[in-house]
């Protein structure tokens, strides 16, 4: 104690708190390694609250430190026999101590206790020896002992007598016997190898039954106390007629080893004594003699067969051996004696006992490893390996056990704790002994983990995508952002806020600070803004607060608020005129209606249909391409001028539409005349010279015609493109990139001629698309061209 205060004073003078802690730990280790056991003695039968010792004085600890360090007495077993007064430092006995009741099987009686200090932790072992007081007199098992002795017994014959029992020990125990004065017997006192005194009656002068058939002797047992105590018993001698053979045991001593868990009625040993006499003098009966009352309760002797069986529950922890004397008596009264020694074998029948001494209420989750959580002790009443114990923790938990001393263990943390993963631990401590049939006991310790703000909020998504239909109402709620914080209490309270970015306009959204609901502040226009992003920050209420960010992506959905716009033919021009030859077959391309829609998706998907026609069955319109083709071959009966009205409609809800008017003229041309000539002219011989000249002429004419037709078509297409450029409305860039299939295309026509005929002929017309270099794909709305020959 003096060393402790000197160490603490050095720490205060230096002002170095860290050094003070290190010096205290060194002092604690020195105290633990060199501490002596406190030993005291106390006579039994002292009054309640009797003084035992002044603990504060013996330990050199100031009285103020006893209460400050929460000093208290911890009993070795389950019963608390002592009390420590923290104000005076005096250790007193709680009850009057009876040595014979506390230590019935031991010559010495030592009670073990521990003085437990907290802040800092310290255990000091103490022992109190309960001294014996001569408070018990010797007692014989029977007040009267009857001996039947033959009158023919020779002088010097010895007859065992029941020994007296004295619960006191040492000098206060049984010391001497005395026999009342008589002319026939004397008393012999001997000591066995185990130190137990035995008593025998020695015949000094031969008996004469006719002279005296019965003698009464007074046997006195005296202890060595001051003043001495004594006990008496009557010895009645019955003189019998002659019986010249006594029973003889086959062994003088029977030694038996018996497990303590032996069941009732189990045979221990069978003693046997033979008597060669006949009749009643040869009949032997068995009985216990010089045997303690406890042994008589645990074992039962059959008087006829000599079998000794278990009659009670044996307990190795109570008595490790039992010694009995069996007397065999024949019908003539002669008897013999043998000893039966039963060694009780320890069986692992006691499970370890766990006693919790100290436990922390809660542990912060940032507690460093090796933090002490609890202190407990383990005790097993068995012996040897049956009494050795091991302690372990069930499951994979971040705790470990550290043995300290005297079967005490500390429960410590061995890893970092995380309250968000596990808020509390049910730590099951298992104590197991080393017996062959291992017994164990368990103790559950609940450890509560307190929260520390060590987790930032976490959004459920890194990017939140929400959509809103254009022309929305102000302050429209479109969704919610959610961030969770695994901490507890105020550390888990999350607030939301938009992250302001310098140089950017005020965002069109607002986020509720409490629940993360997202609102659109004002109406949006898809054709102006299709999508935008903002950053949202979620911060908890810890100190300091932790935060996280997520991106909010707003997608504006299109609403069908724009009608289709015609690109070809222009809506403000007069009805476009198209020429169709009279010989045009079914499927002949007449014209193409081109339209666009500023909306997107389904609202911009356009379909074409023939709303009205002069000849309804003559023409048809491609549903998605807008191509106007002949539905059948043109005949002479068809009117020369045809008027078509094409309806262009989007797929919005409700749909919007526009109409285009086409004027078609059915004309006769030289191509028709050449067609009739080619049908009537006979085929020429392929191998004649005329055929060669005709083919050469045909090639030249065809080439000239083809060049003329291509030039005309190119001029017409350029004029059409110039008109389209002047009349096209302005749309966002993305509208012209729509994949609806209704964007404008440039058309030219190629003229194909068939070889091997007398005359050239105009076979068909089809769109000619611009060619692309090999390996380069066409752009949106374009198609590779082909040339027929």
TORDO-158359 format. One line per 8 residues: their letters; for each residue x, y, z of C-alpha. Coordinates in nm, 2 decimals. Layout:
N
A> X:Y:Z  ...
***
This chain:
789
XXXXXXXX> 0.00:0.00:0.00  0.28:0.24:0.08  0.44:0.16:-0.25  0.11:0.23:-0.43  0.07:0.58:-0.27  0.43:0.66:-0.35  0.38:0.57:-0.71  0.06:0.77:-0.74
XXXXXXXX> 0.23:1.07:-0.58  0.51:1.05:-0.84  0.25:1.05:-1.11  0.08:1.36:-0.97  0.41:1.55:-0.93  0.52:1.48:-1.28  0.17:1.58:-1.41  0.21:1.30:-1.67
XXXXXXXX> -0.12:1.11:-1.66  -0.01:0.85:-1.90  0.30:0.78:-1.69  0.08:0.76:-1.38  -0.13:0.48:-1.54  0.18:0.29:-1.64  0.32:0.31:-1.28  -0.01:0.20:-1.14
XXXXXXXX> -0.01:-0.11:-1.36  0.34:-0.19:-1.26  0.24:-0.16:-0.89  -0.06:-0.38:-0.95  0.16:-0.65:-1.11  0.41:-0.63:-0.82  0.13:-0.66:-0.57  -0.02:-0.96:-0.74
XXXXXXXX> 0.31:-1.14:-0.78  0.43:-1.08:-0.43  0.11:-1.06:-0.22  0.09:-1.29:0.09  -0.21:-1.48:0.21  -0.38:-1.33:0.52  -0.40:-1.59:0.79  -0.61:-1.57:1.10
XXXXXXXX> -0.75:-1.80:1.37  -1.07:-1.80:1.56  -1.20:-2.03:1.83  -1.53:-2.20:1.75  -1.86:-2.11:1.91  -1.78:-1.74:1.92  -2.08:-1.51:1.93  -2.23:-1.35:1.62
XXXXXXXX> -2.03:-1.05:1.48  -1.72:-1.15:1.66  -1.40:-0.97:1.57  -1.17:-1.17:1.33  -0.92:-0.92:1.20  -0.86:-0.55:1.11  -0.81:-0.59:0.73  -0.74:-0.22:0.66
XXXXXXXX> -0.45:-0.23:0.92  -0.31:-0.56:0.80  -0.31:-0.45:0.43  -0.19:-0.10:0.51  -0.49:0.05:0.32  -0.64:0.38:0.45  -1.00:0.35:0.56  -1.11:0.60:0.30
XXXXXXXX> -0.98:0.37:0.02  -1.20:0.08:0.14  -1.52:0.25:0.04  -1.37:0.43:-0.26  -1.24:0.10:-0.41  -1.56:-0.08:-0.31  -1.39:-0.35:-0.10  -1.60:-0.65:-0.01
XXXXXXXX> -1.56:-1.01:0.10  -1.61:-1.29:-0.16  -1.67:-1.63:-0.02  -1.49:-1.94:-0.15  -1.81:-2.14:-0.16  -2.18:-2.05:-0.18  -2.21:-1.95:0.19  -2.09:-1.62:0.31
XXXXXXXX> -1.95:-1.65:0.66  -1.77:-1.32:0.71  -1.86:-0.95:0.68  -1.63:-0.66:0.61  -1.71:-0.31:0.75  -1.59:-0.06:0.49  -1.60:0.22:0.75  -1.38:0.05:1.01
XXXXXXXX> -1.20:-0.21:0.80  -1.29:-0.48:1.06  -1.37:-0.84:0.95  -1.63:-1.01:1.16  -1.80:-1.35:1.16  -2.16:-1.32:1.05  -2.28:-1.63:1.26  -2.15:-1.84:1.54
XXXXXXXX> -1.91:-2.10:1.39  -1.94:-2.46:1.48  -1.62:-2.65:1.38  -1.78:-2.99:1.40  -2.06:-2.87:1.16  -1.84:-2.69:0.92  -1.55:-2.95:0.89  -1.70:-3.28:1.02
XXXXXXXX> -1.44:-3.50:0.85  -1.12:-3.29:0.90  -0.88:-3.25:1.19  -0.81:-2.89:1.08  -1.08:-2.65:0.97  -0.97:-2.36:0.75  -1.22:-2.12:0.59  -1.10:-1.94:0.28
XXXXXXXX> -1.22:-1.60:0.18  -1.11:-1.33:-0.06  -1.10:-0.95:-0.03  -1.21:-0.80:-0.36  -1.12:-0.44:-0.46  -1.26:-0.25:-0.76  -1.11:0.06:-0.92  -0.85:-0.08:-0.97
XXXXXXXX> -0.93:-0.46:-0.96  -0.74:-0.65:-0.69  -0.81:-0.98:-0.51  -0.64:-1.08:-0.18  -0.67:-1.43:-0.04  -0.74:-1.49:0.33  -0.77:-1.79:0.55  -0.93:-1.83:0.89
XXXXXXXX> -0.86:-2.13:1.10  -1.14:-2.23:1.33  -0.98:-2.36:1.64  -1.14:-2.65:1.82  -1.30:-2.60:2.17  -1.37:-2.89:2.40  -1.75:-2.87:2.36  -1.82:-3.24:2.30
XXXXXXXX> -1.79:-3.53:2.54  -1.68:-3.88:2.42  -1.99:-4.09:2.34  -2.01:-4.47:2.31  -2.23:-4.61:2.03  -2.42:-4.82:2.29  -2.48:-4.75:2.65  -2.45:-5.12:2.73
XXXXXXXX> -2.22:-5.37:2.56  -2.28:-5.73:2.62  -2.00:-5.99:2.59  -2.07:-6.36:2.61  -1.75:-6.53:2.73  -1.69:-6.90:2.78  -1.59:-7.01:3.12  -1.32:-7.20:2.96
XXXXXXXX> -1.16:-6.89:2.82  -0.79:-6.89:2.92  -0.63:-6.59:3.08  -0.49:-6.34:2.84  -0.79:-6.38:2.60  -0.88:-6.05:2.44  -1.23:-5.92:2.36  -1.28:-5.61:2.15
XXXXXXXX> -1.50:-5.34:2.28  -1.69:-5.06:2.10  -1.48:-4.75:2.09  -1.61:-4.41:2.19  -1.64:-4.13:1.95  -1.55:-3.77:2.02  -1.63:-3.49:1.76  -1.35:-3.27:1.90
XXXXXXXX> -1.00:-3.31:1.76  -0.65:-3.28:1.89  -0.60:-3.26:2.26  -0.97:-3.21:2.30  -1.04:-3.55:2.13  -1.06:-3.89:2.29  -0.74:-3.96:2.49  -0.79:-4.24:2.74
XXXXXXXX> -1.01:-4.52:2.86  -1.05:-4.66:3.22  -1.23:-4.97:3.35  -1.39:-5.00:3.69  -1.21:-5.22:3.94  -1.29:-5.59:3.91  -1.09:-5.92:3.97  -1.12:-6.07:3.62
XXXXXXXX> -1.05:-5.81:3.35  -0.82:-5.54:3.26  -0.82:-5.29:2.97  -0.58:-5.28:2.68  -0.56:-4.98:2.46  -0.38:-5.00:2.12  -0.33:-4.78:1.82  -0.38:-4.90:1.47
XXXXXXXX> -0.16:-4.80:1.17  -0.39:-4.53:1.08  -0.37:-4.37:1.42  -0.71:-4.48:1.54  -0.72:-4.62:1.90  -0.89:-4.95:1.96  -1.00:-5.10:2.29  -0.98:-5.46:2.41
XXXXXXXX> -1.09:-5.64:2.73  -0.82:-5.87:2.86  -0.91:-6.17:3.08  -0.68:-6.17:3.38  -0.83:-6.46:3.57  -1.03:-6.75:3.44  -1.41:-6.72:3.48  -1.63:-6.96:3.68
XXXXXXXX> -1.99:-6.96:3.57  -2.09:-7.15:3.88  -1.93:-6.89:4.09  -2.05:-6.58:3.90  -2.26:-6.61:3.58  -2.26:-6.24:3.49  -2.03:-5.94:3.56  -2.10:-5.57:3.51
XXXXXXXX> -1.81:-5.34:3.44  -1.81:-4.96:3.40  -1.61:-4.84:3.10  -1.51:-4.47:3.10  -1.37:-4.27:2.80  -1.19:-3.94:2.88  -1.07:-3.66:2.65  -0.78:-3.42:2.70
XXXXXXXX> -0.97:-3.10:2.73  -0.94:-2.86:3.02  -1.15:-2.94:3.21  -1.17:-3.29:3.06  -1.50:-3.44:2.95  -1.59:-3.81:2.97  -1.85:-4.06:2.87  -1.94:-4.41:3.02
XXXXXXXX> -2.09:-4.73:2.90  -2.18:-5.05:3.09  -2.00:-5.37:2.99  -2.21:-5.68:3.08  -2.02:-6.00:3.08  -2.23:-6.32:3.04  -2.03:-6.63:3.12  -2.12:-6.93:2.90
XXXXXXXX> -2.08:-7.29:2.92  -1.78:-7.45:2.75  -1.75:-7.43:2.37  -1.40:-7.54:2.27  -1.40:-7.40:1.91  -1.44:-7.04:1.80  -1.53:-6.92:1.45  -1.24:-6.85:1.22
XXXXXXXX> -1.25:-6.60:0.93  -1.08:-6.70:0.60  -0.91:-6.35:0.60  -0.82:-6.12:0.88  -0.88:-5.81:0.67  -1.11:-5.76:0.37  -1.01:-5.47:0.14  -1.27:-5.35:-0.11
XXXXXXXX> -1.27:-5.07:-0.37  -1.61:-4.93:-0.44  -1.72:-4.65:-0.67  -1.92:-4.37:-0.50  -2.20:-4.41:-0.75  -2.27:-4.77:-0.66  -2.64:-4.85:-0.65  -2.83:-4.96:-0.35
XXXXXXXX> -2.82:-5.33:-0.27  -2.49:-5.38:-0.46  -2.28:-5.65:-0.30  -1.97:-5.50:-0.14  -1.81:-5.82:0.01  -1.90:-6.15:0.17  -1.73:-6.23:0.49  -1.71:-6.59:0.60
XXXXXXXX> -1.62:-6.75:0.93  -1.60:-7.13:0.98  -1.68:-7.31:1.31  -1.61:-7.69:1.33  -1.84:-7.73:1.62  -2.17:-7.90:1.57  -2.52:-7.79:1.65  -2.58:-7.44:1.78
XXXXXXXX> -2.22:-7.40:1.87  -2.13:-7.43:1.50  -2.39:-7.19:1.37  -2.23:-6.85:1.30  -2.40:-6.52:1.30  -2.24:-6.19:1.19  -2.28:-5.84:1.33  -2.09:-5.51:1.30
XXXXXXXX> -1.88:-5.40:1.60  -1.65:-5.11:1.65  -1.81:-4.95:1.34  -1.92:-4.58:1.32  -2.28:-4.49:1.30  -2.23:-4.34:0.95  -2.08:-4.66:0.82  -2.37:-4.86:0.96
XXXXXXXX> -2.61:-4.63:0.77  -2.42:-4.68:0.44  -2.37:-5.05:0.46  -2.60:-5.34:0.56  -2.47:-5.67:0.69  -2.67:-5.99:0.65  -2.64:-6.17:0.99  -2.68:-6.51:0.83
XXXXXXXX> -2.48:-6.50:0.51  -2.22:-6.24:0.59  -2.30:-6.04:0.28  -2.23:-5.66:0.31  -2.44:-5.45:0.07  -2.47:-5.08:-0.01  -2.75:-4.93:0.20  -2.70:-4.56:0.14
XXXXXXXX> -2.56:-4.31:-0.11  -2.18:-4.31:-0.10  -2.00:-3.98:-0.14  -1.63:-3.96:-0.20  -1.64:-3.59:-0.11  -1.78:-3.68:0.23  -1.56:-3.97:0.32  -1.29:-4.14:0.11
XXXXXXXX> -1.29:-4.47:0.30  -1.49:-4.67:0.55  -1.36:-4.91:0.81  -1.58:-5.17:0.97  -1.52:-5.46:1.21  -1.74:-5.77:1.17  -1.79:-6.01:1.46  -1.88:-6.37:1.39
XXXXXXXX> -2.04:-6.55:1.69  -2.13:-6.91:1.71  -2.42:-7.06:1.90  -2.20:-7.12:2.20  -2.11:-6.76:2.23  -1.76:-6.78:2.09  -1.68:-6.50:1.85  -1.41:-6.39:1.61
XXXXXXXX> -1.35:-6.06:1.44  -1.23:-5.94:1.10  -1.18:-5.60:0.95  -1.35:-5.47:0.63  -1.19:-5.17:0.47  -1.39:-5.01:0.19  -1.21:-4.75:-0.03  -1.45:-4.52:-0.20
XXXXXXXX> -1.34:-4.43:-0.56  -1.42:-4.09:-0.69  -1.67:-4.07:-0.97  -1.72:-3.75:-1.17  -2.06:-3.67:-1.02  -2.01:-3.30:-0.94  -2.04:-3.05:-1.22  -1.82:-2.74:-1.20
XXXXXXXX> -1.98:-2.44:-1.03  -1.95:-2.09:-1.19  -1.97:-1.79:-0.95  -2.00:-1.44:-1.12  -1.81:-1.18:-0.92  -1.82:-0.86:-1.13  -2.00:-0.76:-1.46  -1.99:-0.44:-1.67
XXXXXXXX> -2.33:-0.29:-1.75  -2.25:-0.20:-2.11  -1.95:-0.18:-2.34  -1.90:0.10:-2.59  -1.85:-0.03:-2.94  -1.52:0.15:-2.98  -1.38:-0.02:-2.67  -1.02:-0.14:-2.74
XXXXXXXX> -0.94:-0.51:-2.74  -0.86:-0.67:-2.40  -1.12:-0.47:-2.22  -1.24:-0.65:-1.91  -1.61:-0.74:-1.92  -1.66:-0.97:-1.63  -1.48:-1.16:-1.35  -1.59:-1.50:-1.23
XXXXXXXX> -1.46:-1.81:-1.05  -1.50:-2.19:-1.11  -1.50:-2.46:-0.85  -1.54:-2.84:-0.88  -1.58:-3.05:-0.56  -1.44:-3.37:-0.72  -1.08:-3.47:-0.69  -0.79:-3.54:-0.93
XXXXXXXX> -0.88:-3.50:-1.29  -1.25:-3.50:-1.20  -1.19:-3.17:-1.02  -0.98:-3.00:-1.28  -1.17:-2.77:-1.51  -1.15:-2.59:-1.84  -1.35:-2.28:-1.93  -1.46:-2.19:-2.28
XXXXXXXX> -1.70:-1.96:-2.46  -1.96:-2.11:-2.69  -1.98:-1.98:-3.05  -1.75:-1.75:-3.25  -1.78:-1.44:-3.03  -1.53:-1.15:-3.00  -1.45:-1.24:-2.64  -1.19:-1.45:-2.47
XXXXXXXX> -1.12:-1.59:-2.13  -0.80:-1.51:-1.94  -0.72:-1.72:-1.63  -0.59:-1.51:-1.34  -0.53:-1.70:-1.02  -0.71:-1.93:-0.78  -0.95:-2.06:-1.05  -1.06:-1.70:-1.14
XXXXXXXX> -1.12:-1.60:-1.50  -1.15:-1.26:-1.67  -1.39:-1.22:-1.96  -1.22:-0.98:-2.21  -1.29:-0.85:-2.56  -1.05:-0.98:-2.82  -1.16:-0.79:-3.13  -1.33:-0.47:-3.23
XXXXXXXX> -1.70:-0.45:-3.16  -1.97:-0.33:-3.40  -2.30:-0.25:-3.24  -2.46:-0.22:-3.59  -2.37:-0.58:-3.65  -2.45:-0.71:-3.31  -2.62:-0.49:-3.05  -2.59:-0.74:-2.76
XXXXXXXX> -2.42:-1.07:-2.69  -2.55:-1.36:-2.50  -2.22:-1.50:-2.39  -2.25:-1.86:-2.27  -1.95:-1.97:-2.06  -1.91:-2.35:-2.03  -1.70:-2.50:-1.75  -1.60:-2.86:-1.81
XXXXXXXX> -1.41:-3.09:-1.59  -1.15:-3.35:-1.69  -1.33:-3.66:-1.59  -1.38:-3.96:-1.81  -1.75:-3.88:-1.83  -1.70:-3.51:-1.85  -1.95:-3.29:-1.67  -2.01:-2.93:-1.75
XXXXXXXX> -2.21:-2.63:-1.63  -2.30:-2.31:-1.81  -2.35:-1.95:-1.71  -2.50:-1.69:-1.95  -2.37:-1.33:-1.94  -2.55:-1.06:-2.14  -2.32:-0.79:-2.27  -2.49:-0.47:-2.40
XXXXXXXX> -2.30:-0.28:-2.67  -2.35:0.10:-2.66  -2.36:0.30:-2.98  -2.09:0.53:-3.12  -2.14:0.74:-3.43  -1.91:0.54:-3.66  -2.14:0.49:-3.96  -2.24:0.75:-4.22
XXXXXXXX> -2.58:0.74:-4.38  -2.61:0.51:-4.68  -2.84:0.57:-4.97  -3.02:0.26:-5.10  -2.91:0.35:-5.45  -2.61:0.55:-5.58  -2.83:0.70:-5.86  -3.20:0.76:-5.82
XXXXXXXX> -3.39:0.79:-6.15  -3.73:0.95:-6.13  -3.96:1.05:-6.41  -4.22:1.33:-6.45  -4.46:1.40:-6.73  -4.42:1.74:-6.89  -4.67:2.01:-6.82  -4.69:1.89:-6.46
XXXXXXXX> -4.85:2.08:-6.18  -4.63:2.28:-5.94  -4.50:2.11:-5.62  -4.57:1.76:-5.76  -4.42:1.47:-5.56  -4.25:1.23:-5.79  -4.08:0.99:-5.55  -3.86:0.96:-5.24
XXXXXXXX> -3.49:0.91:-5.17  -3.41:0.69:-4.87  -3.08:0.68:-4.67  -3.04:0.46:-4.37  -2.79:0.48:-4.09  -2.72:0.16:-3.89  -2.64:0.37:-3.58  -2.89:0.43:-3.30
XXXXXXXX> -3.07:0.72:-3.15  -2.96:1.07:-3.27  -2.67:0.91:-3.45  -2.92:0.75:-3.69  -3.14:1.05:-3.75  -3.10:1.15:-4.11  -3.16:1.49:-4.28  -3.16:1.55:-4.65
XXXXXXXX> -3.05:1.86:-4.85  -2.97:1.95:-5.20  -2.60:2.02:-5.27  -2.57:2.37:-5.42  -2.34:2.40:-5.72  -2.18:2.74:-5.80  -2.25:2.88:-6.14  -2.56:2.67:-6.20
XXXXXXXX> -2.92:2.78:-6.19  -3.16:2.70:-5.91  -3.27:2.34:-5.96  -3.62:2.26:-6.05  -3.66:2.01:-5.76  -3.68:2.02:-5.38  -3.61:1.75:-5.13  -3.79:1.72:-4.80
XXXXXXXX> -3.53:1.74:-4.52  -3.71:1.49:-4.29  -3.83:1.21:-4.52  -3.64:1.26:-4.85  -3.96:1.32:-5.06  -3.87:1.47:-5.40  -4.10:1.75:-5.54  -4.10:1.93:-5.88
XXXXXXXX> -4.13:2.30:-5.81  -4.27:2.42:-6.15  -4.41:2.28:-6.48  -4.15:2.12:-6.72  -4.14:2.11:-7.10  -4.00:1.79:-7.26  -3.92:1.98:-7.58  -3.68:2.21:-7.38
XXXXXXXX> -3.55:1.99:-7.10  -3.56:1.61:-7.13  -3.34:1.52:-6.82  -3.13:1.68:-6.55  -2.93:1.58:-6.24  -2.89:1.71:-5.89  -2.68:1.59:-5.59  -2.85:1.51:-5.26
XXXXXXXX> -2.66:1.50:-4.93  -2.78:1.29:-4.63  -2.63:1.38:-4.29  -2.69:1.21:-3.95  -2.73:1.38:-3.62  -2.40:1.26:-3.46  -2.12:1.48:-3.33  -1.94:1.53:-3.56
XXXXXXXX> -2.21:1.44:-3.82  -2.13:1.19:-4.10  -2.28:1.23:-4.45  -2.32:1.06:-4.78  -2.43:1.18:-5.13  -2.64:1.04:-5.41  -2.73:1.15:-5.76  -3.09:1.23:-5.84
XXXXXXXX> -3.16:1.19:-6.22  -3.49:1.34:-6.33  -3.63:1.22:-6.66  -3.90:1.43:-6.82  -4.16:1.21:-6.99  -4.31:1.33:-7.32  -4.68:1.42:-7.35  -4.86:1.41:-7.68
XXXXXXXX> -4.88:1.79:-7.72  -4.74:1.82:-8.07  -4.92:1.72:-8.39  -4.73:1.56:-8.69  -4.57:1.81:-8.93  -4.56:1.73:-9.31  -4.22:1.77:-9.47  -4.32:1.63:-9.81
XXXXXXXX> -4.54:1.74:-9.97  -4.52:2.08:-9.80  -4.85:2.16:-9.62  -4.87:2.52:-9.75  -4.82:2.43:-10.12  -5.08:2.34:-10.37  -5.16:1.97:-10.42  -4.84:1.80:-10.54
XXXXXXXX> -4.85:1.65:-10.88  -4.71:1.31:-10.96  -4.70:1.13:-11.31  -4.79:0.77:-11.34  -4.76:0.59:-11.68  -5.07:0.40:-11.80  -4.87:0.08:-11.81  -4.77:0.10:-11.44
XXXXXXXX> -4.80:-0.24:-11.28  -4.93:-0.32:-10.92  -4.69:-0.19:-10.65  -4.55:0.09:-10.86  -4.41:0.37:-10.64  -4.60:0.69:-10.71  -4.48:0.92:-10.42  -4.37:0.93:-10.06
XXXXXXXX> -4.53:1.13:-9.78  -4.28:1.24:-9.52  -4.38:1.38:-9.18  -4.21:1.43:-8.83  -4.34:1.47:-8.48  -4.16:1.69:-8.22  -4.28:1.44:-7.94  -4.09:1.13:-7.85
XXXXXXXX> -4.16:0.76:-7.82  -4.51:0.64:-7.89  -4.62:1.00:-7.93  -4.39:1.03:-8.23  -4.47:0.70:-8.39  -4.65:0.79:-8.71  -4.88:0.58:-8.93  -5.01:0.67:-9.28
XXXXXXXX> -5.34:0.58:-9.43  -5.54:0.67:-9.74  -5.82:0.88:-9.62  -5.98:0.96:-9.96  -5.91:0.88:-10.32  -6.07:0.93:-10.67  -6.03:0.56:-10.73  -6.02:0.40:-10.38
XXXXXXXX> -5.90:0.07:-10.51  -5.62:0.20:-10.74  -5.38:0.32:-10.48  -5.25:0.22:-10.13  -5.03:0.38:-9.87  -4.76:0.21:-9.66  -4.87:0.21:-9.30  -4.52:0.30:-9.16
XXXXXXXX> -4.32:0.41:-9.47  -4.58:0.66:-9.62  -4.50:0.53:-9.97  -4.80:0.57:-10.21  -4.80:0.28:-10.46  -5.05:0.14:-10.71  -5.27:-0.13:-10.56  -5.33:-0.28:-10.90
XXXXXXXX> -5.23:-0.23:-11.26  -5.35:0.09:-11.42  -5.62:0.04:-11.69  -5.75:0.25:-11.98  -6.07:0.30:-11.79  -5.91:0.48:-11.50  -5.95:0.86:-11.49  -5.65:1.05:-11.61
XXXXXXXX> -5.65:1.27:-11.30  -5.65:1.12:-10.95  -5.67:1.31:-10.62  -5.54:1.14:-10.30  -5.57:1.26:-9.93  -5.32:1.09:-9.70  -5.39:1.10:-9.32  -5.08:1.11:-9.10
XXXXXXXX> -5.15:1.01:-8.73  -4.93:0.96:-8.42  -5.00:0.70:-8.15  -5.04:0.93:-7.86  -5.34:0.94:-7.63  -5.54:1.11:-7.76  -5.38:1.09:-8.11  -5.30:1.39:-8.32
XXXXXXXX> -5.30:1.40:-8.70  -5.23:1.59:-9.02  -5.33:1.54:-9.39  -5.14:1.56:-9.72  -5.31:1.60:-10.06  -5.15:1.45:-10.37  -5.26:1.50:-10.74  -5.17:1.21:-10.97
XXXXXXXX> -5.18:1.22:-11.35  -5.21:0.90:-11.55  -5.01:0.97:-11.88  -4.93:0.78:-12.20  -4.57:0.78:-12.31  -4.32:0.63:-12.55  -4.23:0.37:-12.30  -4.58:0.22:-12.35
XXXXXXXX> -4.54:0.21:-12.73  -4.20:0.04:-12.70  -4.36:-0.21:-12.47  -4.62:-0.31:-12.73  -4.35:-0.34:-13.01  -4.14:-0.56:-12.80  -4.43:-0.79:-12.74  -4.51:-0.83:-13.11
XXXXXXXX> -4.16:-0.85:-13.26  -4.02:-1.20:-13.32  -3.70:-1.29:-13.14  -3.38:-1.25:-13.35  -3.12:-1.52:-13.39  -2.87:-1.47:-13.11  -2.57:-1.56:-13.33  -2.65:-1.34:-13.64
XXXXXXXX> -2.46:-1.01:-13.72  -2.79:-0.82:-13.71  -2.83:-0.91:-13.35  -2.49:-0.77:-13.27  -2.57:-0.44:-13.43  -2.90:-0.42:-13.26  -2.75:-0.48:-12.93  -2.48:-0.22:-12.98
XXXXXXXX> -2.75:0.04:-13.09  -2.96:-0.06:-12.79  -2.67:0.00:-12.55  -2.60:0.34:-12.69  -2.96:0.45:-12.68  -3.00:0.31:-12.34  -2.69:0.49:-12.21  -2.81:0.82:-12.36
XXXXXXXX> -3.16:0.78:-12.21  -3.02:0.68:-11.87  -2.80:0.99:-11.85  -3.09:1.21:-11.95  -3.33:1.05:-11.69  -3.07:1.07:-11.41  -3.00:1.44:-11.48  -3.37:1.52:-11.48
XXXXXXXX> -3.43:1.34:-11.15  -3.12:1.50:-10.99  -3.25:1.85:-11.08  -3.60:1.76:-10.95  -3.46:1.62:-10.62  -3.24:1.93:-10.56  -3.54:2.16:-10.62  -3.74:1.95:-10.37
XXXXXXXX> -3.47:1.96:-10.11  -3.44:2.34:-10.15  -3.82:2.37:-10.10  -3.80:2.14:-9.80  -3.53:2.34:-9.64  -3.73:2.66:-9.68  -4.05:2.51:-9.53  -3.92:2.28:-9.26
XXXXXXXX> -4.01:2.38:-8.90  -3.74:2.40:-8.64  -3.73:2.11:-8.39  -3.49:1.99:-8.13  -3.19:1.79:-8.25  -3.31:1.48:-8.09  -3.65:1.50:-8.28  -3.48:1.45:-8.62
XXXXXXXX> -3.29:1.16:-8.48  -3.61:0.97:-8.39  -3.63:0.61:-8.50  -4.00:0.64:-8.59  -3.93:0.58:-8.96  -4.10:0.90:-9.08  -3.79:1.12:-9.14  -3.73:1.28:-9.49
XXXXXXXX> -3.54:1.09:-9.74  -3.39:1.20:-10.07  -3.51:1.00:-10.37  -3.37:0.97:-10.71  -3.48:0.72:-10.97  -3.27:0.49:-11.18  -3.39:0.35:-11.52  -3.32:-0.01:-11.59
XXXXXXXX> -3.32:-0.16:-11.94  -3.34:-0.52:-12.03  -3.08:-0.67:-12.26  -3.14:-0.91:-12.54  -3.45:-0.74:-12.69  -3.50:-0.55:-13.01  -3.61:-0.23:-12.85  -3.53:-0.06:-12.52
XXXXXXXX> -3.82:-0.06:-12.27  -3.90:0.14:-11.95  -3.95:-0.15:-11.71  -3.99:0.01:-11.36  -3.89:0.29:-11.13  -3.76:0.25:-10.77  -3.59:0.48:-10.53  -3.21:0.52:-10.58
XXXXXXXX> -3.03:0.58:-10.25  -2.68:0.72:-10.23  -2.39:0.47:-10.23  -2.16:0.43:-9.94  -1.80:0.32:-9.93  -1.73:-0.04:-9.84  -1.74:-0.11:-9.47  -1.91:0.23:-9.38
XXXXXXXX> -2.27:0.18:-9.27  -2.55:0.41:-9.38  -2.67:0.69:-9.16  -3.01:0.71:-8.99  -3.29:0.70:-9.24  -3.06:0.60:-9.53  -3.03:0.28:-9.73  -2.76:0.14:-9.97
XXXXX> -2.85:0.19:-10.34  -2.84:-0.08:-10.61  -2.82:-0.06:-10.99  -3.00:-0.31:-11.21  -2.85:-0.40:-11.55
***
